[in-house]
Structures are given as structure tokens and as C-alpha cells.
Amino acid sequence: MDRHFTATGFVCFEGLVALHWHPKVKAWLPPGGHVMNNEDPEQAVIREIKEELGIDVVVISDPSNKIQIKYPKQISTPITIMIEDIQDPLEGFHQHIDMIYACKPKVDISDAFDGWIWVGIEDLVKEKSFITPEGDLISPPEDVKVLGKRSLDLVRKFG
């Protein structure tokens, strides 16, 4: 079975997290995508967010996860690493080894982004549903709700 490395970033701003309707997966998801050759996961998540939202971000992680050494260089640790089953109509069944990060914009943002919604922690806790482009009311998947809340907490605490 093929496995691909991916990186996903929960972009947090003023107590909200950005999600979009993923038409292939049929779910509300944060930005993310495949880790390219010669790219580490932190670089990948920053690039994917820039491509999808058009903004520059910094990755936020718990500083206690870093060990005190000068070399080798360390990158930010993900919140978690998940293995996701993917059924792609073109590529067939494969898995994503997905490194999940909390991020925040480098600059103040106030504009809405076309196709993106900003979801608050209360919406995630109360399992609020959002209107899809097809007009259906659908709540984000359980892992998105849990990781969205965790990302908001990390950015509030260490951002």
C-alpha cells in the first residue's frame, strides 16, 4: 500500500480557526497537503497555508517538546501524527501520514477568505453544523473538532 507524508495546519486567529469544505473528502477541513521532496513537514504546512489562504504563518508548538541541544536543528513538533485512509478515485486506496500543526498568521488579518469559514471554540464544543456549498448542514469531523480546540489552546498559551 502507498503512503504519503502530509502536513495539516490549524490556522488560529482571535479565538477562531479556519476551515473549508473539501469537495473530494466531503468534510470541513483545515488547510494542508503533501510534503514535497526536500521539504520538512514544518515547511510544507507553511507552504500549503500560503497556497490555500494566501497568508504567511508561524507554527506554534509547546516549547517543552524541544530538547536542549545545539545540533542537529530541530523543527516544531506537531500536535500529533495521524494515519488517514484515503480512497481517491484516481490514485486508488492509500494512506496519509499526516503531521498536524497549530499555526497563527504573521500579521493581523481581518478579511474573510473566499471559501473559508472561521469557527470558534464554542462552535467546536457544541458541534455546530455549517452550510456546505451544496446547501447541506454538516458538522466538522470529530478529529477536526478536537484538534481545532487543541490548536486554539496552544496558540493562546504559546503564541
Backbone as a chain_set.jsonl record, in Angstrom:
{"seq": "MDRHFTATGFVCFEGLVALHWHPKVKAWLPPGGHVMNNEDPEQAVIREIKEELGIDVVVISDPSNKIQIKYPKQISTPITIMIEDIQDPLEGFHQHIDMIYACKPKVDISDAFDGWIWVGIEDLVKEKSFITPEGDLISPPEDVKVLGKRSLDLVRKFG", "coords": {"N": [[0.833, -1.175, 0.0], [0.484, 2.238, -0.778], [1.879, 5.043, 0.89], [1.689, 8.42, 1.842], [3.417, 11.32, 2.93], [2.0, 13.978, 4.704], [1.064, 17.339, 5.667], [-0.798, 19.243, 7.923], [-2.391, 22.269, 8.85], [-3.797, 24.031, 11.485], [-5.06, 27.061, 11.336], [-5.108, 29.668, 13.463], [-6.795, 32.5, 14.701], [-7.555, 35.214, 16.633], [-9.12, 33.657, 18.441], [-10.45, 31.975, 16.718], [-10.673, 29.391, 14.201], [-9.613, 28.431, 10.944], [-11.521, 26.829, 8.456], [-12.375, 24.848, 5.568], [-14.679, 23.673, 3.054], [-14.065, 20.567, 1.868], [-14.301, 19.311, -1.208], [-13.768, 16.745, -2.326], [-13.317, 15.038, -0.141], [-15.567, 15.547, 1.276], [-15.986, 17.033, 3.682], [-15.534, 19.367, 6.414], [-12.468, 20.884, 6.652], [-9.13, 21.809, 7.772], [-6.433, 23.754, 6.214], [-3.967, 22.04, 4.216], [-1.626, 19.568, 2.942], [0.414, 17.565, 0.719], [3.768, 16.685, 1.663], [6.512, 17.886, 0.029], [9.327, 16.793, -2.041], [12.519, 17.255, -0.546], [11.596, 18.935, 1.448], [10.735, 19.803, 4.743], [8.257, 18.795, 7.22], [7.317, 21.09, 8.603], [7.988, 23.218, 6.883], [6.365, 22.418, 4.774], [3.7, 22.679, 5.782], [3.574, 25.432, 6.194], [3.924, 26.336, 3.55], [1.671, 25.15, 2.292], [-0.46, 26.48, 3.593], [0.025, 29.086, 2.762], [-0.415, 28.753, 0.007], [-3.131, 27.987, 0.012], [-4.602, 29.815, 1.627], [-3.323, 32.208, 1.239], [-1.759, 33.562, 3.074], [0.977, 34.29, 5.304], [2.274, 32.269, 7.872], [3.198, 31.36, 11.26], [4.409, 28.492, 12.9], [3.14, 27.115, 15.847], [4.181, 25.592, 18.756], [4.427, 23.495, 21.664], [6.905, 24.579, 23.756], [8.192, 22.892, 25.558], [8.525, 20.529, 24.288], [10.871, 20.545, 22.885], [14.264, 19.51, 22.905], [17.229, 20.388, 24.709], [19.668, 21.096, 22.834], [22.404, 21.952, 20.647], [22.881, 21.005, 18.112], [21.609, 18.323, 16.162], [19.596, 20.559, 14.092], [16.322, 21.401, 15.194], [12.884, 21.061, 14.344], [9.587, 22.464, 14.629], [7.424, 20.607, 16.727], [4.756, 18.465, 15.799], [1.256, 18.574, 16.776], [0.109, 16.115, 16.794], [0.508, 12.979, 15.044], [-1.152, 11.497, 12.463], [-2.584, 8.599, 10.902], [-4.264, 8.374, 8.002], [-6.838, 6.902, 6.159], [-7.252, 6.992, 2.696], [-9.415, 7.199, 0.025], [-9.044, 7.582, -3.119], [-10.405, 8.517, -6.219], [-8.785, 8.573, -8.491], [-6.123, 7.826, -7.755], [-6.584, 5.606, -6.227], [-6.861, 3.472, -3.294], [-4.975, 4.618, -0.543], [-2.725, 5.755, 2.043], [-2.419, 8.584, 4.233], [0.181, 9.889, 6.07], [-0.098, 12.047, 8.385], [1.033, 15.031, 9.616], [0.105, 17.13, 12.149], [-0.349, 20.532, 12.776], [-0.442, 23.506, 14.84], [-1.052, 26.845, 13.986], [-0.412, 30.376, 13.485], [-1.324, 33.519, 12.001], [1.234, 35.648, 10.598], [0.813, 38.32, 10.459], [-1.699, 40.757, 11.334], [-4.936, 39.832, 10.463], [-8.012, 40.539, 8.904], [-9.843, 40.214, 6.971], [-12.292, 38.171, 5.338], [-11.779, 34.969, 3.854], [-12.272, 33.755, 0.678], [-14.341, 30.993, 0.402], [-13.64, 29.945, 2.852], [-14.354, 29.357, 6.295], [-14.561, 30.814, 9.569], [-14.228, 29.394, 12.619], [-15.307, 29.219, 15.949], [-14.26, 28.205, 19.279], [-16.469, 27.561, 20.814], [-18.293, 26.787, 18.871], [-17.067, 24.457, 18.018], [-17.118, 22.895, 20.339], [-19.861, 22.68, 20.798], [-20.576, 21.274, 18.62], [-21.458, 22.491, 16.218], [-23.129, 22.792, 13.083], [-22.313, 23.594, 9.682], [-23.081, 25.38, 6.687], [-22.661, 23.802, 3.642], [-21.205, 24.228, 0.319], [-23.064, 22.95, -1.281], [-25.365, 23.332, 0.075], [-26.008, 21.788, 2.284], [-26.217, 21.066, 5.812], [-23.543, 20.469, 7.786], [-21.487, 19.142, 10.301], [-18.08, 19.619, 11.393], [-15.656, 16.9, 11.185], [-14.956, 14.637, 13.947], [-12.174, 14.492, 14.686], [-11.235, 16.914, 13.638], [-12.629, 18.769, 15.174], [-11.597, 18.219, 17.771], [-8.806, 18.634, 17.371], [-8.872, 21.255, 16.435], [-9.74, 22.64, 18.73], [-7.56, 22.045, 20.414], [-5.484, 23.294, 19.005], [-6.26, 26.003, 19.133], [-5.967, 26.365, 21.893], [-3.155, 25.961, 22.165], [-2.122, 28.107, 20.641], [-3.144, 30.262, 22.062], [-1.809, 29.893, 24.471], [0.99, 29.72, 23.868], [1.445, 31.316, 21.692]], "CA": [[0.0, 0.0, 0.0], [1.214, 3.502, -0.82], [1.695, 6.006, 1.976], [2.204, 9.746, 1.515], [3.553, 12.224, 4.064], [1.249, 15.216, 4.545], [1.102, 18.256, 6.801], [-2.042, 19.996, 8.064], [-2.232, 23.384, 9.776], [-4.974, 24.718, 12.016], [-4.741, 28.484, 11.393], [-5.885, 30.256, 14.56], [-6.744, 33.966, 14.74], [-8.536, 35.827, 17.526], [-10.013, 32.648, 19.004], [-11.151, 31.267, 15.643], [-9.833, 28.516, 13.381], [-10.075, 28.434, 9.553], [-11.888, 25.553, 7.83], [-13.036, 24.948, 4.262], [-15.364, 22.466, 2.62], [-13.223, 19.799, 0.943], [-15.303, 18.632, -2.039], [-13.464, 15.326, -2.554], [-13.464, 14.32, 1.127], [-16.924, 15.866, 1.764], [-15.864, 17.356, 5.101], [-14.902, 20.63, 6.786], [-11.083, 20.582, 6.998], [-8.157, 22.902, 7.743], [-5.537, 23.634, 5.063], [-2.885, 21.066, 4.308], [-1.328, 18.844, 1.717], [1.567, 16.666, 0.677], [5.128, 17.156, 1.881], [7.24, 17.74, -1.229], [10.74, 16.391, -1.932], [13.445, 18.231, 0.034], [10.836, 19.831, 2.309], [10.364, 19.186, 6.006], [6.826, 18.991, 7.452], [7.022, 22.469, 9.0], [8.0, 23.991, 5.64], [5.204, 22.011, 3.976], [2.456, 23.255, 6.293], [3.645, 26.875, 5.922], [3.69, 26.494, 2.113], [0.274, 24.802, 1.979], [-1.332, 27.555, 4.071], [0.241, 30.219, 1.854], [-1.096, 28.43, -1.247], [-4.583, 27.861, 0.159], [-5.2, 31.01, 2.241], [-2.616, 33.397, 0.795], [-1.156, 34.273, 4.205], [2.157, 33.711, 5.942], [2.002, 31.86, 9.254], [4.239, 30.725, 12.056], [3.947, 27.282, 13.574], [3.189, 27.231, 17.302], [4.215, 24.293, 19.436], [4.772, 23.533, 23.079], [8.368, 24.625, 23.839], [8.736, 21.801, 26.375], [8.783, 19.376, 23.418], [12.224, 20.637, 22.321], [15.354, 19.156, 23.802], [18.248, 21.441, 24.748], [20.891, 20.743, 22.111], [22.739, 22.92, 19.607], [22.847, 20.325, 16.828], [21.1, 18.865, 14.916], [18.488, 21.52, 14.133], [15.001, 20.838, 15.472], [11.74, 21.797, 13.813], [8.447, 22.422, 15.545], [6.779, 19.301, 16.828], [3.322, 18.508, 15.533], [0.349, 18.228, 17.876], [0.006, 14.662, 16.685], [0.693, 12.42, 13.706], [-2.277, 10.591, 12.23], [-2.598, 7.82, 9.667], [-5.612, 8.52, 7.467], [-7.156, 6.128, 4.964], [-7.709, 7.849, 1.609], [-9.927, 6.499, -1.156], [-9.007, 8.556, -4.205], [-10.895, 7.899, -7.455], [-7.719, 8.469, -9.49], [-4.96, 7.111, -7.223], [-6.986, 4.419, -5.503], [-6.685, 3.492, -1.849], [-3.641, 4.838, 0.014], [-2.795, 6.382, 3.36], [-1.649, 9.794, 4.521], [0.807, 10.044, 7.381], [-0.402, 13.469, 8.455], [1.559, 15.761, 10.767], [-0.876, 18.172, 12.433], [0.276, 21.677, 13.433], [-1.175, 24.73, 15.178], [-0.382, 27.981, 13.352], [-1.07, 31.679, 13.584], [-0.84, 34.435, 10.963], [2.347, 36.521, 10.973], [0.287, 39.685, 10.539], [-3.123, 40.861, 11.649], [-5.832, 39.642, 9.318], [-9.394, 40.816, 9.278], [-10.718, 39.903, 5.845], [-12.714, 36.784, 5.138], [-11.14, 34.346, 2.717], [-13.289, 33.098, -0.135], [-14.424, 29.551, 0.567], [-13.2, 29.554, 4.185], [-15.146, 29.842, 7.422], [-13.815, 30.935, 10.82], [-15.023, 28.659, 13.599], [-14.884, 29.434, 17.322], [-14.176, 27.034, 20.151], [-17.837, 27.215, 21.221], [-18.879, 26.048, 17.745], [-16.473, 23.121, 18.006], [-17.605, 22.165, 21.514], [-21.305, 22.419, 20.639], [-20.741, 20.5, 17.391], [-22.258, 23.263, 15.291], [-23.055, 22.438, 11.668], [-22.115, 24.73, 8.788], [-23.677, 25.158, 5.36], [-21.702, 23.461, 2.589], [-21.561, 24.847, -0.965], [-24.233, 22.261, -1.826], [-26.524, 23.719, 0.876], [-26.234, 20.862, 3.394], [-25.673, 21.443, 7.118], [-22.66, 19.391, 8.211], [-20.535, 19.455, 11.362], [-16.735, 19.089, 11.118], [-15.374, 15.581, 11.764], [-14.53, 14.617, 15.354], [-10.759, 14.832, 14.837], [-11.088, 18.34, 13.336], [-13.113, 19.497, 16.356], [-10.638, 18.026, 18.867], [-7.545, 19.281, 17.022], [-9.129, 22.692, 16.379], [-9.72, 23.13, 20.119], [-6.181, 21.937, 20.903], [-4.703, 24.327, 18.33], [-6.617, 27.288, 19.732], [-5.328, 26.395, 23.218], [-1.704, 26.133, 22.001], [-1.84, 29.462, 20.169], [-3.438, 31.16, 23.178], [-0.808, 29.704, 25.527], [2.377, 29.884, 23.445], [1.531, 32.16, 20.507]], "C": [[0.885, 1.248, 0.0], [0.866, 4.356, 0.388], [2.361, 7.309, 1.561], [2.332, 10.549, 2.804], [2.818, 13.523, 3.749], [1.409, 16.063, 5.802], [-0.164, 19.107, 6.766], [-1.839, 21.08, 9.116], [-3.551, 23.998, 10.186], [-4.575, 26.18, 12.209], [-5.682, 29.135, 12.397], [-5.675, 31.768, 14.581], [-7.896, 34.48, 15.588], [-9.592, 34.824, 18.022], [-10.82, 31.87, 17.986], [-10.159, 30.423, 14.861], [-10.462, 28.442, 11.982], [-10.34, 27.017, 9.05], [-12.477, 25.834, 6.445], [-13.7, 23.618, 3.939], [-14.495, 21.793, 1.571], [-14.153, 18.954, 0.078], [-15.04, 17.144, -2.264], [-13.711, 14.502, -1.295], [-14.88, 14.483, 1.694], [-16.903, 16.126, 3.269], [-15.259, 18.746, 5.249], [-13.502, 20.321, 7.302], [-10.234, 21.849, 7.033], [-7.272, 22.754, 6.503], [-4.443, 22.598, 5.303], [-2.664, 20.383, 2.986], [-0.051, 18.04, 1.847], [2.877, 17.394, 0.972], [5.897, 16.85, 0.591], [8.668, 17.253, -0.97], [11.567, 17.554, -1.401], [12.751, 19.266, 0.918], [10.582, 19.1, 3.624], [8.882, 19.484, 6.271], [6.45, 20.422, 7.854], [7.006, 23.384, 7.767], [6.761, 23.684, 4.8], [3.928, 22.672, 4.47], [2.427, 24.76, 6.055], [3.354, 27.146, 4.444], [2.233, 26.232, 1.755], [-0.687, 25.906, 2.416], [-1.19, 28.785, 3.185], [-0.489, 29.976, 0.533], [-2.622, 28.489, -1.109], [-5.263, 29.113, 0.711], [-4.525, 32.308, 1.799], [-1.973, 34.191, 1.919], [0.086, 33.529, 4.705], [1.828, 33.423, 7.402], [3.284, 31.428, 9.943], [3.6, 29.519, 12.738], [4.146, 27.479, 15.068], [3.219, 25.823, 17.89], [4.617, 24.508, 20.887], [6.29, 23.517, 23.201], [8.97, 23.502, 24.682], [8.998, 20.547, 25.541], [10.174, 19.406, 22.803], [13.246, 20.206, 23.366], [16.45, 20.21, 23.676], [19.553, 20.929, 24.138], [21.144, 21.821, 21.059], [22.619, 22.308, 18.219], [22.38, 18.896, 17.046], [19.913, 19.814, 15.139], [17.183, 20.779, 14.414], [13.938, 21.704, 14.787], [10.603, 21.666, 14.819], [7.817, 21.04, 15.543], [5.29, 19.436, 16.505], [2.526, 18.207, 16.805], [0.233, 16.717, 17.959], [0.352, 14.268, 15.26], [-0.382, 11.359, 13.532], [-2.072, 9.807, 10.938], [-4.044, 7.774, 9.19], [-5.767, 7.667, 6.211], [-7.773, 7.052, 3.925], [-8.188, 6.958, 0.46], [-10.053, 7.531, -2.263], [-9.479, 7.89, -5.494], [-9.816, 7.731, -8.524], [-6.552, 7.613, -9.003], [-5.319, 5.804, -6.536], [-6.73, 4.569, -4.012], [-5.223, 3.711, -1.497], [-3.818, 5.469, 1.394], [-1.97, 7.653, 3.391], [-1.097, 9.682, 5.932], [0.85, 11.554, 7.594], [0.111, 14.082, 9.756], [0.702, 17.005, 10.962], [-0.226, 19.281, 13.257], [-0.752, 22.749, 13.794], [-0.364, 25.895, 14.607], [-1.128, 29.267, 13.653], [-0.499, 32.579, 12.496], [0.3, 35.298, 11.492], [1.881, 37.962, 11.14], [-1.193, 39.631, 10.895], [-3.943, 40.665, 10.387], [-7.245, 39.942, 9.772], [-10.363, 40.471, 8.152], [-11.097, 38.43, 5.84], [-11.983, 36.252, 3.904], [-12.195, 33.55, 1.968], [-13.225, 31.586, 0.043], [-14.034, 29.04, 1.942], [-14.165, 30.104, 5.221], [-14.234, 29.907, 8.639], [-14.705, 30.413, 11.93], [-14.443, 28.889, 14.997], [-14.909, 28.162, 18.14], [-15.568, 26.596, 20.603], [-18.538, 26.406, 20.127], [-18.358, 24.619, 17.702], [-16.998, 22.279, 19.163], [-19.066, 21.767, 21.337], [-21.625, 21.661, 19.359], [-21.678, 21.179, 16.405], [-22.06, 22.759, 13.867], [-22.939, 23.709, 10.845], [-22.638, 24.379, 7.408], [-22.575, 24.926, 4.337], [-22.084, 24.201, 1.304], [-22.786, 24.202, -1.628], [-25.507, 22.578, -1.04], [-26.852, 22.783, 2.023], [-25.635, 21.435, 4.676], [-24.851, 20.276, 7.649], [-21.681, 19.921, 9.255], [-19.149, 18.943, 10.973], [-16.546, 17.71, 11.754], [-14.833, 15.703, 13.194], [-13.07, 15.029, 15.523], [-10.514, 16.314, 14.564], [-11.546, 19.174, 14.531], [-12.096, 19.411, 17.494], [-9.335, 18.772, 18.583], [-7.699, 20.794, 16.878], [-9.093, 23.306, 17.763], [-8.297, 23.119, 20.67], [-5.3, 23.023, 20.294], [-4.993, 25.703, 18.906], [-5.981, 27.438, 21.111], [-3.823, 26.642, 23.11], [-1.353, 27.563, 21.577], [-2.094, 30.467, 21.286], [-2.308, 31.098, 24.222], [0.611, 30.077, 25.099], [2.549, 30.832, 22.267], [1.784, 33.572, 20.839]], "O": [[1.902, 1.303, 0.691], [-0.276, 4.387, 0.845], [3.457, 7.308, 0.999], [1.463, 10.474, 3.674], [2.985, 14.099, 2.674], [1.829, 15.578, 6.853], [-0.552, 19.623, 5.718], [-1.2, 20.849, 10.142], [-4.333, 24.435, 9.341], [-3.836, 26.504, 13.139], [-6.898, 29.151, 12.206], [-4.549, 32.258, 14.491], [-9.064, 34.216, 15.299], [-10.79, 35.108, 18.021], [-11.774, 31.18, 18.346], [-8.959, 30.699, 14.855], [-11.684, 28.397, 11.846], [-9.504, 26.125, 9.193], [-13.007, 26.915, 6.188], [-13.331, 22.575, 4.479], [-14.218, 22.366, 0.517], [-14.736, 17.985, 0.565], [-15.983, 16.362, -2.38], [-14.25, 13.397, -1.368], [-15.335, 13.662, 2.491], [-17.674, 15.54, 4.03], [-14.575, 19.244, 4.355], [-13.35, 19.583, 8.276], [-10.577, 22.847, 6.399], [-7.349, 21.738, 5.811], [-4.053, 22.325, 6.438], [-3.412, 20.586, 2.029], [0.488, 17.862, 2.939], [3.07, 18.548, 0.588], [5.928, 15.71, 0.126], [9.155, 17.291, 0.159], [11.337, 18.706, -1.77], [13.276, 20.363, 1.111], [10.252, 17.914, 3.623], [8.309, 20.346, 5.606], [5.381, 20.908, 7.484], [6.117, 24.224, 7.626], [6.178, 24.581, 4.189], [3.146, 23.176, 3.664], [1.372, 25.314, 5.745], [2.621, 28.08, 4.119], [1.627, 26.997, 1.004], [-1.626, 26.232, 1.69], [-2.18, 29.455, 2.89], [-1.114, 30.891, -0.005], [-3.316, 28.978, -2.001], [-6.379, 29.438, 0.307], [-5.091, 33.388, 1.965], [-1.67, 35.371, 1.745], [0.218, 32.315, 4.547], [1.188, 34.228, 8.079], [4.305, 31.169, 9.307], [2.423, 29.529, 13.098], [5.195, 27.953, 15.505], [2.386, 24.978, 17.56], [5.088, 25.58, 21.268], [6.92, 22.541, 22.793], [10.152, 23.192, 24.53], [9.622, 19.603, 26.026], [10.623, 18.399, 22.254], [13.107, 20.5, 24.553], [16.575, 20.852, 22.633], [20.42, 20.401, 24.835], [20.221, 22.515, 20.632], [22.293, 23.004, 17.258], [22.74, 18.302, 18.062], [19.319, 19.86, 16.216], [16.971, 19.667, 13.929], [14.087, 22.92, 14.672], [10.661, 20.853, 15.741], [7.693, 20.393, 14.503], [4.649, 20.412, 16.897], [3.054, 17.66, 17.774], [0.256, 16.126, 19.039], [0.472, 15.12, 14.379], [-0.509, 10.443, 14.344], [-1.455, 10.302, 9.994], [-4.924, 7.226, 9.855], [-4.927, 7.708, 5.312], [-8.7, 7.804, 4.224], [-7.461, 6.084, -0.012], [-11.041, 8.262, -2.338], [-9.002, 6.807, -5.833], [-9.92, 6.845, -9.373], [-6.047, 6.771, -9.745], [-4.442, 4.977, -6.288], [-6.42, 5.658, -3.53], [-4.336, 3.079, -2.071], [-4.942, 5.687, 1.845], [-0.969, 7.791, 2.687], [-1.838, 9.408, 6.877], [1.714, 12.247, 7.057], [-0.315, 13.707, 10.848], [0.584, 17.834, 10.06], [0.373, 19.02, 14.3], [-1.789, 22.882, 13.144], [0.86, 25.927, 14.73], [-2.303, 29.26, 14.021], [0.66, 32.435, 12.108], [0.338, 35.639, 12.674], [2.49, 38.734, 11.881], [-1.845, 38.594, 10.771], [-3.662, 41.276, 9.356], [-7.623, 39.63, 10.902], [-11.575, 40.439, 8.365], [-10.335, 37.567, 6.274], [-11.617, 37.021, 3.015], [-12.926, 32.76, 2.565], [-12.172, 30.975, -0.145], [-14.085, 27.835, 2.188], [-14.726, 31.186, 5.048], [-13.261, 29.159, 8.739], [-15.801, 30.926, 12.156], [-13.235, 28.769, 15.201], [-15.508, 27.163, 17.74], [-15.824, 25.402, 20.758], [-19.278, 25.465, 20.413], [-19.098, 23.686, 17.393], [-17.289, 21.094, 18.995], [-19.461, 20.653, 21.684], [-22.792, 21.43, 19.041], [-22.567, 20.55, 15.831], [-20.962, 22.35, 13.491], [-23.407, 24.772, 11.255], [-22.637, 23.213, 7.011], [-21.671, 25.747, 4.183], [-23.184, 24.747, 1.217], [-23.463, 24.836, -2.438], [-26.598, 22.155, -1.425], [-27.878, 22.961, 2.681], [-24.667, 22.194, 4.633], [-25.398, 19.21, 7.933], [-21.122, 21.008, 9.108], [-19.049, 17.925, 10.287], [-17.199, 17.388, 12.747], [-14.319, 16.75, 13.587], [-12.753, 15.828, 16.404], [-9.655, 16.914, 15.209], [-10.916, 20.178, 14.863], [-11.771, 20.424, 18.112], [-8.817, 19.467, 19.456], [-6.763, 21.539, 17.167], [-8.495, 24.363, 17.963], [-7.874, 24.075, 21.32], [-4.464, 23.607, 20.984], [-4.072, 26.485, 19.143], [-5.507, 28.519, 21.461], [-3.27, 27.438, 23.869], [-0.403, 28.154, 22.091], [-1.337, 31.425, 21.438], [-1.907, 32.12, 24.779], [1.354, 30.68, 25.874], [3.679, 31.128, 21.877], [1.882, 34.409, 19.941]]}, "num_chains": 1, "name": "protein.A"}
